[in-house]
Amino acid sequence: MSFDPDRLNRALARGPFVRVVVAEVKGSAPREPGAEMLVWPDGRSEGTIGGGRLEFDAIARARGVIRPELGRMALGPDLGQCCGGAVVLAYEPVTAPVAPEGRWHARPFGAAHTEMPLAVRRALGRARDRGEAPKLLIEGWLVEAVAPAPLPLWIWGAGHVGRALVSVLSPLPGLRLSWADTGEDRFPETVPENVRTLIAANPADLVTLAPPDARHLIVTFSHALDFELCHRLLNHGFAACGLIGSATKWARFRSRLGALGHSDALISRIACPIGDPTLGKAPQAIAISVAAGLLRELCETSAGTATTGEGRTA
């Protein structure tokens, strides 16, 4: 996990909250350092630091937090949990939009000195010069990598597979979803608040709105619309594109796209079918396998930027 300003600022639309972060782990614990949850004054929460008594007590404490503070919990003696380890939780109120500068966000908690300790300065220097990721908690200071800008992902089609994709992908960090179809009635009554819906009689007309570094998943109700989207996206540019379909469908699309002047190398950038066919063709199976691939990419990118300090590239 990392410090994600985009996610936190979206959450702030529901009112001020306290961010609870697993800052340090010794021994066995339900979650790893960096795991987080957001807690609102009325007890609503988003995310998880491991569930059970640990999370129950953390939510109760978070509701009374008014300034950044740290709290240590021994999971066995204090909470009666079998993990046997201990965790340090960082409680951080978020009451205004956040916009950290630079690749690393370092700040004091609790009674820590407001002047940055030498150990923190040295850790940040090693991160900058050698690519060594610092520990999360150093002498009462929380040091987190700032998440890169969310990856834009466009889902074309609000049928069974489109809905499954949105259901699985919308809770994942690091993604910004746009969902397109022909009419409002094509979408479910409730759409996740972090998903932007777009409507057009011909959704292919919306292609020009997509940034060139966007990923696309084409799962519409119409083969004709699928083909037009492929054609327009090849002209428009994209970071990655996946098309739902059989080998026969893709063979016909490849031939027709070639006839329109697209090169074999360019056409081959479209993946068809999407997901892992060995897991089945059920909408949820497709969505889970697609999500697994995206998560793997996001984790690899996050690991790379955490050590190099570089932002995400297409």
MOQUINOR-V247622 format. One record per residue. N is the residue number from 1. SS is DSSP state (H for helix, E for strand, - for the rest). OMEGA is omega in degrees with one decimal (none if undefined). D_CENTER is the distance of its C-alpha to the mean C-alpha in whole Angstrom. Layout:
BEGIN
N_SS_OMEGA_D_CENTER ; N_SS_OMEGA_D_CENTER
END
This chain:
BEGIN
1_-_178.7_9 ; 2_-_178.8_10 ; 3_E_-171.3_11 ; 4_-_-178.3_9 ; 5_H_-178.5_12 ; 6_H_-179.9_10 ; 7_H_-177.7_8 ; 8_H_-179.3_12 ; 9_H_173.2_14 ; 10_H_-179.3_13 ; 11_H_-178.5_14 ; 12_H_177.3_17 ; 13_H_178.1_18 ; 14_H_178.6_19 ; 15_-_179.3_21 ; 16_-_-178.4_21 ; 17_E_175.1_20 ; 18_E_176.3_20 ; 19_E_179.8_17 ; 20_E_-174.8_18 ; 21_E_170.3_16 ; 22_E_-173.7_18 ; 23_E_-177.4_20 ; 24_E_178.9_22 ; 25_E_172.0_23 ; 26_E_-176.4_27 ; 27_-_-177.0_28 ; 28_-_-179.9_26 ; 29_-_-177.2_23 ; 30_-_-177.8_21 ; 31_-_-176.3_17 ; 32_-_174.0_17 ; 33_-_-178.5_17 ; 34_-_176.5_14 ; 35_-_-174.2_13 ; 36_E_166.9_13 ; 37_E_178.4_14 ; 38_E_-176.0_15 ; 39_E_176.9_19 ; 40_E_-176.6_21 ; 41_-_-179.6_25 ; 42_-_177.8_25 ; 43_-_175.5_23 ; 44_-_178.9_20 ; 45_E_178.6_17 ; 46_E_-176.0_14 ; 47_E_-179.1_12 ; 48_-_173.3_15 ; 49_-_174.7_16 ; 50_-_177.5_18 ; 51_-_175.9_20 ; 52_H_-176.8_24 ; 53_H_178.8_27 ; 54_H_-177.6_24 ; 55_H_179.4_22 ; 56_H_-179.6_25 ; 57_H_179.7_26 ; 58_H_177.7_23 ; 59_H_-179.9_23 ; 60_H_-179.8_26 ; 61_H_-177.2_27 ; 62_H_-177.5_24 ; 63_-_179.7_26 ; 64_-_-176.6_28 ; 65_-_179.4_27 ; 66_-_176.7_28 ; 67_-_-178.2_27 ; 68_-_179.3_25 ; 69_E_178.2_26 ; 70_E_177.4_26 ; 71_E_179.7_27 ; 72_E_177.5_28 ; 73_E_171.4_28 ; 74_E_-168.3_30 ; 75_-_178.2_29 ; 76_-_-176.5_32 ; 77_-_-174.8_35 ; 78_-_-169.9_33 ; 79_-_-179.6_31 ; 80_-_178.3_33 ; 81_-_-174.2_30 ; 82_-_-175.3_31 ; 83_-_175.8_28 ; 84_-_-179.0_30 ; 85_-_177.8_28 ; 86_E_178.8_27 ; 87_E_168.7_24 ; 88_E_179.5_24 ; 89_E_175.0_22 ; 90_E_179.4_21 ; 91_E_-174.1_21 ; 92_E_176.6_21 ; 93_E_175.5_21 ; 94_E_-175.5_19 ; 95_-_-179.2_22 ; 96_-_179.6_21 ; 97_-_-178.8_19 ; 98_-_179.4_17 ; 99_-_-179.4_18 ; 100_-_179.4_18 ; 101_-_176.1_20 ; 102_-_-174.3_20 ; 103_-_-177.2_17 ; 104_E_-179.5_18 ; 105_E_-177.4_18 ; 106_E_179.5_21 ; 107_E_-175.6_23 ; 108_E_176.1_26 ; 109_-_175.3_26 ; 110_-_-175.6_29 ; 111_-_-179.4_32 ; 112_-_178.5_31 ; 113_-_179.4_33 ; 114_-_175.1_31 ; 115_-_-175.6_32 ; 116_-_179.3_30 ; 117_-_179.0_32 ; 118_H_-178.7_33 ; 119_H_178.4_31 ; 120_H_179.0_27 ; 121_H_179.7_29 ; 122_H_179.7_30 ; 123_H_178.5_26 ; 124_H_177.5_25 ; 125_H_178.4_27 ; 126_H_177.4_27 ; 127_H_-178.6_23 ; 128_H_-171.2_24 ; 129_H_-174.1_27 ; 130_H_-178.0_27 ; 131_-_179.5_23 ; 132_-_179.5_23 ; 133_-_-179.7_20 ; 134_-_171.0_22 ; 135_-_-178.3_22 ; 136_-_-176.8_20 ; 137_E_-179.1_23 ; 138_E_177.3_26 ; 139_-_176.7_29 ; 140_-_177.5_27 ; 141_E_174.9_25 ; 142_E_-177.9_21 ; 143_E_-176.2_20 ; 144_E_171.4_16 ; 145_E_176.9_14 ; 146_E_-177.8_13 ; 147_-_174.3_9 ; 148_-_178.5_10 ; 149_-_-178.0_10 ; 150_-_-179.5_7 ; 151_E_-179.4_8 ; 152_E_-179.7_10 ; 153_E_-179.8_11 ; 154_E_177.3_14 ; 155_E_-176.7_16 ; 156_E_179.1_19 ; 157_-_-177.4_21 ; 158_-_174.7_21 ; 159_-_-174.7_23 ; 160_H_-177.7_22 ; 161_H_177.8_20 ; 162_H_179.4_18 ; 163_H_177.9_18 ; 164_H_178.7_17 ; 165_H_-179.5_14 ; 166_H_179.6_13 ; 167_H_-177.2_13 ; 168_H_-171.9_11 ; 169_H_-173.0_8 ; 170_-_178.5_8 ; 171_-_-174.5_7 ; 172_-_176.6_4 ; 173_-_173.5_2 ; 174_-_-179.8_3 ; 175_E_170.6_4 ; 176_E_-171.6_8 ; 177_E_169.0_10 ; 178_E_-171.8_14 ; 179_E_-172.1_16 ; 180_E_173.0_20 ; 181_E_-168.5_23 ; 182_-_-177.7_27 ; 183_-_-179.4_27 ; 184_H_-178.5_26 ; 185_H_178.3_28 ; 186_H_-176.2_25 ; 187_-_174.7_22 ; 188_-_-178.9_22 ; 189_-_-179.6_24 ; 190_-_177.7_20 ; 191_-_178.5_17 ; 192_-_-172.8_14 ; 193_-_179.7_14 ; 194_-_178.3_11 ; 195_E_178.3_12 ; 196_E_176.7_15 ; 197_E_178.6_18 ; 198_E_-175.9_21 ; 199_E_175.3_24 ; 200_-_178.0_27 ; 201_-_171.8_30 ; 202_-_-175.8_29 ; 203_H_178.9_25 ; 204_H_177.9_26 ; 205_H_-178.7_27 ; 206_H_-175.5_24 ; 207_H_-177.5_23 ; 208_H_179.5_24 ; 209_H_-176.7_21 ; 210_-_176.0_19 ; 211_-_-176.8_18 ; 212_-_179.0_19 ; 213_-_-179.1_16 ; 214_-_168.2_14 ; 215_E_-177.7_14 ; 216_E_173.3_16 ; 217_E_-175.2_17 ; 218_E_-175.6_20 ; 219_-_-174.8_21 ; 220_-_-179.5_24 ; 221_-_-169.9_27 ; 222_-_175.2_29 ; 223_H_178.9_30 ; 224_H_178.5_32 ; 225_H_176.3_29 ; 226_H_-177.7_26 ; 227_H_-179.5_29 ; 228_H_177.3_29 ; 229_H_177.3_25 ; 230_H_-178.3_26 ; 231_H_-177.1_29 ; 232_H_179.5_27 ; 233_H_176.1_24 ; 234_H_176.4_26 ; 235_H_-173.6_28 ; 236_H_-175.8_25 ; 237_-_-178.5_23 ; 238_-_175.5_19 ; 239_-_178.5_17 ; 240_E_-178.5_17 ; 241_E_177.5_18 ; 242_E_-177.8_19 ; 243_E_175.2_22 ; 244_-_178.8_23 ; 245_-_179.7_26 ; 246_-_176.0_29 ; 247_H_179.7_31 ; 248_H_178.6_34 ; 249_H_-176.7_32 ; 250_H_177.8_30 ; 251_H_178.6_33 ; 252_H_178.7_35 ; 253_H_-179.7_32 ; 254_H_-179.0_32 ; 255_H_-178.5_36 ; 256_H_178.2_35 ; 257_H_175.9_33 ; 258_H_179.1_35 ; 259_H_177.7_38 ; 260_-_174.8_36 ; 261_-_178.5_36 ; 262_-_-178.4_33 ; 263_-_177.8_33 ; 264_H_-179.1_32 ; 265_H_180.0_30 ; 266_H_179.7_28 ; 267_H_-177.6_28 ; 268_-_176.2_27 ; 269_-_175.0_23 ; 270_E_179.7_23 ; 271_E_177.9_22 ; 272_E_0.1_24 ; 273_-_176.0_23 ; 274_-_177.7_20 ; 275_-_-178.7_18 ; 276_-_-176.4_21 ; 277_H_-179.3_24 ; 278_H_179.0_26 ; 279_H_177.5_23 ; 280_-_-176.5_25 ; 281_-_177.0_25 ; 282_-_-178.0_24 ; 283_H_-178.6_21 ; 284_H_178.4_19 ; 285_H_177.1_20 ; 286_H_-177.1_19 ; 287_H_-178.4_15 ; 288_H_-179.0_15 ; 289_H_175.0_16 ; 290_H_-180.0_14 ; 291_H_179.6_11 ; 292_H_178.4_12 ; 293_H_179.1_13 ; 294_H_178.5_9 ; 295_H_178.7_8 ; 296_H_178.8_11 ; 297_H_-179.6_11 ; 298_H_-180.0_8 ; 299_H_178.4_10 ; 300_H_178.7_13 ; 301_H_179.9_12 ; 302_H_179.1_11 ; 303_H_-179.8_14 ; 304_H_-178.3_16 ; 305_H_179.0_15 ; 306_H_-177.8_15 ; 307_H_-177.6_19 ; 308_H_-177.1_20 ; 309_-_-179.2_18 ; 310_-_176.6_18 ; 311_-_179.0_15 ; 312_-_173.3_13 ; 313_-_-178.9_16 ; 314_-_none_16
END
